[in-house]
Amino acid sequence: MVSSSSSSSSPSSEVKIISECFVKPKIITEKSKEPYHLSPLEHFILSTHYIQKGLIFLKPSISESDNPKDFMETWLLKLKDSLAATLVYFYPLAGRLSTTEIQNPRSLSVFVDCNNSPGAGFIHAKSDLSVGDIVGSKYVPLVVQSFFDHHKAMNYDGHTMSLLSLKVTELVDGVFIGLSMNHSLGDGSSFWQFFNSLSEIFSSQEVTTSNNNNNLLCLKNPPIFREVSGPIYKLPLSEPGELISRYESPVLKERMFHFSSETVRSLKLKANQECGTTNISSLQSLTAFIWRCITRARKLPNDQETTCRLAADNRSRMDPPLPLSYFGVCISAANTVVRIGNLLENDFGWVALKLHQAVSEHTSEKISADMDEWLKCPFLLQLDRVFDPTIVHMGSSPRFNKYGCEFGMGKAVAVRSGYGGKYDGKVSAYPGREGDGSIDLEVCLLPEFMEALESDQEFMSLVSSSSS
């Protein structure tokens, strides 16, 4: 089930690696012995970063007669065993990428090979930091990047790195579970489906010291994988090295801003009242608000254009729709482009309605047309192309069940992310810890823009002081 591994470099010496290994699925199914070929969209993002999201927990109270070391050893053994069981269902995550070169014309096709892989990564680390050091800071500390494996790795690196790596960092009074998943295998919906499935199996099984293949839990929401039929997609490139473009993020300030359920509801009500409709959603309203505030903080000319990108899950939009438990990359961006003068001078509701219209027009027909256009002249998404000084990108989703993962330690204190996929104007939406429609926004900006945003009275008046 396990074997030794090596981790990519960490950006901080405050985190010490205690042990690391690979974990294979408890059962090797017949399906996992076959190549799992990437779709065109999954090829498209080979040159972007791994998804890196994690949860921070307080350690449970331990009686004086119990040994904290024994608790962690037992807990880690159970987590490792749970990972082996979960990988039976999510078998591609235990593999490695492999590339087939095809001649006449020369092209490449990338697939997952589970036969020649040591498995998923599992790392135990320690830090002298406390939970308060992480969640109590005004800005997300740089050390959080050390709580994830595969720092700065690109998806194409999955040829030599694990496609999934779980890093557990033991804090003085807490535990951080950092998960790094190759983005070419799945999107945010798939990522959190795996995280929730791992928690479900952890909560339902006993610790085992051997491969007990007869006691696998039947998941409530098992993943549904794409059936590979028809011609395998081929990328018209002649050299594998053409796939990779390394991206170094500029120095950013990263801060969590909390919006209470009352604030979110009031923004939604205001947007709909100003437009005489009831169709504008909470996230569209909040996105309109943050788009205006960030654009105002940047102090760009009014005649310049600005773009807001909303990451859209395409599963329910396809015709016929895909099941919500479909595992893979099934997202694209709903874009709204306006002049900065129009963005700032028009009513708030006008901006929210523009976003709503872009989402409403993001139909199966448009998604298919965009893919057909890309197939005529394929290229790989490069993060340096994504970076633009006028863009605000809203990623992730407050609908993901991020606080449903408990791992025997109760509800997580907070969600944090790693280095991957961050640039000036990148915003990620998380559910607020208290639920009830509250939302946390993880905002990444250049330092001078963050300072201007924090000086914006309209923006800060809606931010709750209870941000975690």
TORDRENGU-853792 format. One line per 10 residues: their letters; for each residue x, y, z of C-alpha. Coordinates in steps of 0.1 Angstrom, whole numbers, plus 5000, padded with zeros to 4 digits. Example, Ala and Ser with C-alpha at 12.3 -4.5 7.8 and 13.67 -1.06 7.14 Angstrom:
AS) 5123:4955:5078 | 5137:4989:5071
//
This chain:
MVSSSSSSSS) 5000:5000:5000 | 5028:5025:5008 | 5063:5032:4997 | 5088:5059:5002 | 5085:5092:4982 | 5102:5125:4978 | 5085:5159:4981 | 5090:5190:4960 | 5107:5220:4977 | 5090:5240:5004
PSSEVKIISE) 5090:5278:5006 | 5095:5279:5044 | 5119:5263:5069 | 5091:5266:5096 | 5077:5233:5084 | 5097:5201:5090 | 5090:5169:5071 | 5086:5139:5095 | 5078:5112:5070 | 5066:5107:5034
CFVKPKIITE) 5054:5078:5014 | 5032:5068:4985 | 4998:5052:4990 | 4982:5029:4964 | 4945:5019:4962 | 4935:4990:4985 | 4921:4972:4955 | 4935:4972:4920 | 4904:4971:4898 | 4903:4960:4862
KSKEPYHLSP) 4893:4995:4851 | 4924:5010:4867 | 4946:4988:4845 | 4934:5006:4814 | 4948:5040:4802 | 4926:5069:4812 | 4928:5094:4784 | 4924:5131:4789 | 4897:5151:4772 | 4905:5181:4750
LEHFILSTHY) 4896:5205:4778 | 4919:5185:4802 | 4948:5188:4776 | 4940:5226:4774 | 4951:5232:4811 | 4982:5210:4812 | 5003:5242:4817 | 4985:5255:4847 | 4990:5248:4884 | 4977:5220:4906
IQKGLIFLKP) 4946:5228:4927 | 4958:5233:4963 | 4932:5237:4990 | 4933:5227:5027 | 4915:5228:5060 | 4928:5238:5094 | 4915:5220:5125 | 4919:5224:5162 | 4932:5192:5178 | 4906:5175:5199
SISESDNPKD) 4909:5176:5237 | 4929:5148:5251 | 4927:5136:5287 | 4958:5136:5309 | 4960:5098:5308 | 4963:5099:5270 | 4995:5105:5250 | 4991:5131:5223 | 5018:5113:5203 | 4997:5081:5203
FMETWLLKLK) 4966:5101:5191 | 4985:5115:5161 | 5000:5081:5152 | 4966:5064:5153 | 4950:5093:5135 | 4976:5093:5107 | 4974:5055:5103 | 4936:5058:5099 | 4939:5087:5074 | 4964:5068:5053
DSLAATLVYF) 4942:5037:5054 | 4912:5059:5044 | 4932:5074:5015 | 4940:5039:5002 | 4903:5030:5003 | 4892:5063:4987 | 4916:5058:4958 | 4898:5026:4948 | 4869:5048:4937 | 4891:5077:4924
YPLAGRLSTT) 4917:5054:4908 | 4932:5079:4882 | 4945:5100:4911 | 4968:5072:4920 | 4985:5072:4886 | 5010:5092:4866 | 5006:5111:4833 | 5021:5095:4802 | 5024:5108:4767 | 5020:5089:4735
EIQNPRSLSV) 5037:5104:4704 | 5019:5099:4672 | 5034:5103:4637 | 5020:5117:4604 | 5013:5144:4614 | 5033:5143:4646 | 5011:5149:4676 | 5008:5141:4713 | 4982:5124:4734 | 4983:5125:4772
FVDCNNSPGA) 4967:5098:4794 | 4969:5085:4830 | 4989:5053:4836 | 4980:5036:4869 | 5001:5005:4862 | 5034:5023:4864 | 5029:5045:4894 | 5038:5042:4931 | 5005:5059:4940 | 4994:5091:4957
GFIHAKSDLS) 5017:5111:4980 | 5012:5111:5018 | 5033:5135:5039 | 5035:5141:5076 | 5051:5174:5087 | 5053:5195:5119 | 5054:5232:5127 | 5058:5252:5158 | 5031:5276:5147 | 4996:5276:5162
VGDIVGSKYV) 4962:5278:5146 | 4960:5314:5158 | 4992:5322:5139 | 4975:5311:5107 | 4939:5324:5110 | 4947:5354:5132 | 4969:5372:5107 | 4956:5401:5087 | 4971:5386:5056 | 4974:5349:5048
PLVVQSFFDH) 5010:5341:5060 | 5034:5329:5033 | 5041:5298:5054 | 5007:5284:5044 | 5022:5276:5010 | 5045:5251:5029 | 5014:5232:5040 | 5010:5218:5005 | 5031:5194:4984 | 5040:5202:4948
HKAMNYDGHT) 5048:5238:4953 | 5046:5257:4920 | 5041:5224:4901 | 5024:5225:4867 | 4999:5199:4857 | 5022:5185:4830 | 5047:5177:4859 | 5023:5148:4867 | 5045:5127:4844 | 5070:5125:4872
MSLLSLKVTE) 5050:5137:4903 | 5020:5122:4920 | 4987:5134:4906 | 4974:5137:4942 | 4994:5145:4973 | 4980:5148:5009 | 5002:5167:5033 | 4993:5168:5070 | 5011:5195:5090 | 5008:5191:5128
LVDGVFIGLS) 5006:5225:5145 | 5010:5232:5182 | 4973:5231:5188 | 4959:5220:5154 | 4963:5201:5122 | 4963:5214:5086 | 4953:5189:5059 | 4966:5203:5026 | 4955:5185:4994 | 4972:5191:4960
MNHSLGDGSS) 4954:5176:4930 | 4964:5177:4893 | 4940:5202:4877 | 4941:5182:4844 | 4923:5154:4862 | 4895:5174:4878 | 4881:5208:4885 | 4870:5223:4919 | 4838:5203:4920 | 4858:5171:4915
FWQFFNSLSE) 4884:5182:4940 | 4859:5187:4968 | 4840:5155:4959 | 4873:5137:4966 | 4880:5156:4998 | 4844:5149:5010 | 4847:5112:5000 | 4879:5109:5020 | 4863:5124:5050 | 4832:5101:5046
IFSSQEVTTS) 4854:5070:5045 | 4876:5082:5074 | 4845:5087:5096 | 4830:5053:5087 | 4858:5029:5090 | 4881:5014:5117 | 4918:5016:5116 | 4934:4986:5098 | 4970:4976:5095 | 4965:4954:5065
NNNNNLLCLK) 4947:4955:5032 | 4912:4944:5042 | 4897:4944:5007 | 4863:4932:5018 | 4852:4961:5039 | 4852:4990:5015 | 4825:5016:5022 | 4799:5023:4996 | 4802:5060:4990 | 4770:5081:4991
NPPIFREVSG) 4783:5100:4960 | 4807:5079:4940 | 4825:5096:4911 | 4813:5090:4876 | 4841:5089:4850 | 4840:5096:4814 | 4837:5066:4791 | 4866:5068:4766 | 4850:5060:4732 | 4857:5071:4697
PIYKLPLSEP) 4891:5086:4686 | 4916:5096:4713 | 4923:5133:4714 | 4957:5143:4699 | 4974:5176:4706 | 4991:5189:4675 | 5025:5195:4690 | 5058:5180:4680 | 5077:5181:4713 | 5065:5174:4749
GELISRYESP) 5084:5205:4761 | 5061:5227:4741 | 5034:5219:4767 | 5050:5237:4796 | 5053:5274:4804 | 5065:5281:4839 | 5047:5310:4857 | 5060:5329:4887 | 5034:5349:4905 | 5043:5385:4914
VLKERMFHFS) 5045:5395:4951 | 5009:5396:4962 | 4990:5404:4993 | 4964:5377:5001 | 4936:5384:5025 | 4903:5367:5036 | 4873:5390:5037 | 4841:5377:5054 | 4806:5387:5043 | 4778:5378:5066
SETVRSLKLK) 4746:5362:5054 | 4728:5394:5061 | 4752:5414:5040 | 4750:5389:5011 | 4712:5389:5012 | 4712:5428:5012 | 4735:5430:4982 | 4713:5405:4963 | 4681:5424:4972 | 4697:5457:4962
ANQECGTTNI) 4709:5443:4928 | 4675:5428:4920 | 4655:5459:4931 | 4676:5482:4910 | 4670:5460:4879 | 4634:5451:4886 | 4641:5414:4886 | 4645:5385:4911 | 4670:5365:4889 | 4704:5379:4900
SSLQSLTAFI) 4721:5355:4924 | 4739:5361:4957 | 4773:5353:4941 | 4767:5374:4910 | 4758:5403:4933 | 4788:5399:4955 | 4810:5395:4924 | 4797:5427:4910 | 4805:5445:4943 | 4841:5432:4945
WRCITRARKL) 4847:5438:4908 | 4838:5475:4912 | 4858:5479:4944 | 4890:5463:4930 | 4887:5483:4897 | 4883:5515:4918 | 4914:5506:4938 | 4935:5501:4907 | 4927:5537:4895 | 4928:5528:4858
PNDQETTCRL) 4916:5552:4830 | 4878:5553:4825 | 4881:5547:4788 | 4900:5514:4794 | 4881:5481:4794 | 4879:5457:4823 | 4869:5420:4824 | 4852:5399:4851 | 4855:5362:4847 | 4832:5339:4866
AADNRSRMDP) 4842:5302:4867 | 4812:5283:4856 | 4804:5246:4862 | 4792:5232:4829 | 4777:5199:4841 | 4741:5211:4844 | 4745:5233:4813 | 4753:5205:4789 | 4726:5190:4767 | 4720:5164:4779
PLPLSYFGVC) 4733:5175:4813 | 4761:5156:4830 | 4756:5141:4864 | 4768:5164:4893 | 4791:5136:4904 | 4809:5136:4870 | 4846:5135:4878 | 4868:5155:4854 | 4874:5190:4841 | 4840:5205:4832
ISAANTVVRI) 4843:5242:4837 | 4848:5273:4816 | 4846:5311:4821 | 4816:5333:4817 | 4832:5367:4807 | 4818:5402:4811 | 4837:5431:4795 | 4828:5468:4801 | 4845:5502:4800 | 4858:5511:4834
GNLLENDFGW) 4838:5544:4833 | 4806:5525:4828 | 4815:5500:4855 | 4820:5527:4881 | 4794:5553:4870 | 4764:5530:4866 | 4743:5517:4894 | 4755:5486:4912 | 4725:5467:4899 | 4735:5475:4863
VALKLHQAVS) 4769:5457:4869 | 4752:5427:4886 | 4728:5423:4857 | 4757:5423:4832 | 4772:5394:4851 | 4738:5376:4853 | 4734:5380:4816 | 4768:5365:4809 | 4760:5335:4831 | 4726:5331:4815
EHTSEKISAD) 4741:5331:4780 | 4767:5305:4790 | 4746:5277:4775 | 4754:5242:4761 | 4754:5258:4726 | 4780:5284:4735 | 4802:5260:4754 | 4802:5236:4724 | 4809:5265:4700 | 4838:5277:4720
MDEWLKCPFL) 4852:5241:4721 | 4848:5237:4684 | 4866:5270:4678 | 4895:5258:4700 | 4897:5225:4683 | 4903:5243:4650 | 4934:5260:4664 | 4944:5243:4697 | 4966:5261:4722 | 4974:5255:4759
LQLDRVFDPT) 4962:5279:4786 | 4993:5298:4799 | 4990:5316:4832 | 5010:5345:4819 | 4983:5350:4793 | 4956:5349:4821 | 4974:5378:4840 | 4960:5411:4829 | 4960:5443:4851 | 4923:5449:4844
IVHMGSSPRF) 4909:5414:4851 | 4890:5402:4882 | 4886:5364:4882 | 4860:5348:4906 | 4870:5312:4911 | 4860:5283:4934 | 4824:5283:4948 | 4805:5289:4981 | 4784:5259:4971 | 4812:5234:4976
NKYGCEFGMG) 4808:5215:5008 | 4841:5226:5023 | 4832:5224:5060 | 4816:5189:5056 | 4851:5174:5060 | 4857:5167:5097 | 4882:5138:5100 | 4872:5131:5136 | 4882:5166:5147 | 4849:5185:5143
KAVAVRSGYG) 4842:5213:5120 | 4873:5230:5104 | 4884:5264:5117 | 4891:5278:5082 | 4899:5270:5046 | 4932:5281:5030 | 4949:5276:4997 | 4984:5272:4983 | 5005:5290:4957 | 4987:5275:4927
GKYDGKVSAY) 4969:5297:4902 | 4972:5331:4919 | 4977:5364:4903 | 4966:5400:4908 | 4928:5401:4907 | 4923:5364:4915 | 4894:5360:4940 | 4881:5327:4953 | 4847:5323:4970 | 4843:5300:5000
PGREGDGSID) 4813:5293:5021 | 4814:5311:5055 | 4821:5288:5084 | 4787:5297:5100 | 4768:5288:5069 | 4734:5303:5062 | 4746:5319:5030 | 4776:5337:5044 | 4806:5339:5020 | 4844:5343:5025
LEVCLLPEFM) 4864:5359:4997 | 4901:5351:4993 | 4914:5382:4975 | 4949:5383:4959 | 4962:5418:4948 | 4994:5436:4943 | 5003:5454:4976 | 4994:5489:4965 | 4960:5477:4952 | 4953:5458:4985
EALESDQEFM) 4961:5490:5005 | 4937:5510:4983 | 4910:5484:4987 | 4914:5484:5025 | 4910:5522:5024 | 4877:5519:5004 | 4850:5528:5030 | 4822:5514:5010 | 4840:5480:5007 | 4852:5478:5043
SLVSSSSS) 4817:5488:5057 | 4803:5455:5043 | 4832:5433:5055 | 4825:5415:5088 | 4850:5416:5116 | 4845:5379:5122 | 4865:5369:5091 | 4884:5336:5097
//
